């Protein structure tokens, strides 16, 4: 072109450079292309208006999806949208690769994008080269997608702010990896540093607390919600001269500040700083923007989870009691373990209530449900129980009043279909004598581990759960803790967790109770570990679909030889004892008494002697219920060293008639009780008790019988 000649039209210049023009309005769905752009798309070289579907049929489907994200990113950042596109023929073969550059704009009235740009053919980049890295096609894109999947999974699994920051610091982006990261938060009108990586701790002090009006990139991002990319120190110095000296000493060459946005609200900014120059191509900006969005969501989730944990921890601390001052001669331990997931507090609770004198009460219970309402009802019921106990009521009266209170509390609820009940075990303890007087409202029976390690379920009288019938009576049960005995109270979560029912769950806990030789705190940990620890995976129960439940555990030990508490040793004593009452109106408790005796003789070597002792007990209790109108009291004791032990069983009643031996006829249905005792027991007797009497028998341990020869062999 000679000097003085007029400039050519823009269209002629672009045509000379083999660059086409196009215009796309997403509201109408029409794309207008000039002759050069039409030729690059594989169409006749003439200006034409196409539909989006016609254009899309000429492009690689992956690239079409890429265009949408690049356009949205360019609009958000106010930059050019640049993308490489593969042009396809009718057979699906790639005929050429073109580069499109455009300036998109968003019309909020029509809610549509309008773009005008250029189209130019380029050579397919070689994978791994800088050109290939900046393209949306090739190996770099596949690496980027794999990176984003891994980053998304890692951030989604983070459960705390500290863990989110640790994951963000460990991210290795494809082709470009920052060596300095920082996360800024907004508190009022101040910018704060939530966490950082790659800078010494004392070097971030100037950034810890600054005003949002400060001439600093992160503050601008937090104010405007728009990303800031600084490709060189010169660019940083020219745009932010007031704060350049703060970043200069770190020796970085490029910086990316991106908004952390959740639900349209900018909660802070994320800094990625590089020790080498980075051009921040649209593809690199897309990766950084995607990571920033995932990081913002992860921080929001972690913050919400931490707030919930703090709330539930506070609720637990306020609802679960401190076990109080040390009790002379007694040791006590407790655990509360919420179920996994969801609300970390439910309806399970335990309590210890000081009473007048040296006595105290222990309580454990479970309000139906695992939700906020169950926790609220539990708190109200616990306060009511403390109030009734402090008034001096006996255990039966405490539970009766609590049931009436709880029934009124749940019946007055606005939702009649959401009625609740609660199970509870309440016991008053005299630490001097070891006497425990209890009442039970639909709860699990307590368990006692005797001084020699034998664990028994203590059958106690009980009534309906609290809240079902306000006029229910709750009979009391009296038992005595011997020195070295440990009483265990728990909710059903300790027994049934892991797919167990009451029977299999009890067998699992019994092994822990009888084998443990440490103190009470260690025993509490061992019981929880058996349910929630690694060993629980090897002892799953038959009910695999059973829901997990909260666990409340309370252990009370009367210090003595063998318990491991206080100054005592873990040497096992040689005496074990149990006591049980059988009322006239409860003949079914005879079966409970037989089971008690079997548990007491669980390690007795001779099975025939064990069966004989149980048979004699059943006969003695039945005689009391049939021939008198009084209740029976069973006391059974095993004493002596293994191999030389004896079992003494004594049944006491208030009847005046002393038993005597009779000779029943062949068809008689009674009268053989004393004959059985004389035949099967090693010693027995009847003793008057002033008012009433007691009958007792003893069986002496013998070695387990060996398998003898068959009858034929003996005769030979």
Secondary structure by P-SEA (a helix, b strand, c coil): cccccccccaaaaaaaacbbbbbbbccccbbbbcaaaaaaaccccccccccaaaaaaaccaaaaaaaaaaaaaaaaacbbbbbbbbbbcccccccbbbbbbbbccccccccbbbbbbbbbbbccccccccccccccccaaaaaaaaaaaaaaaaaaacccaaaaaaaaaacccccccccbbbbbbbcccbbbbcccccccccccccccccccccccaaaaaaaccbbbbbccaaaaaaaccccccccccccccbbbbbbbcccccccbbbbbbbcccccccaaaaaaaaaaaaaaaaaaaaaaaaaaaaaaaaaaaaacccccccccccbbbbbccccccccccccccccccccccccbbbbbbbccccccaaaaaaaaaaaaaaaaaaaacccaaaaaaaaaaaaaaaaaacccccbbbbbbbbbbbbcccccccccccccccbbbbbcccccccbbbbbbbccccccccbbbbbbbbbbcccbbbbbbcccccccccccaaaaaaaaaaaaaaccccaaaaaaaaaaaaccaaaaacccccccbbbbbbbbbbbbcccccccccccccccccccbbbbbbccccccaaaaaaaaaaaaacccccaaaaaaaaaaaaaaaaaaaccccbbbbbbbbbbccccbbbbbbbbbccccbbbbbbbccccccccaaaaaaaaccccccccccccccccbbbbbbbcccccccccccccc
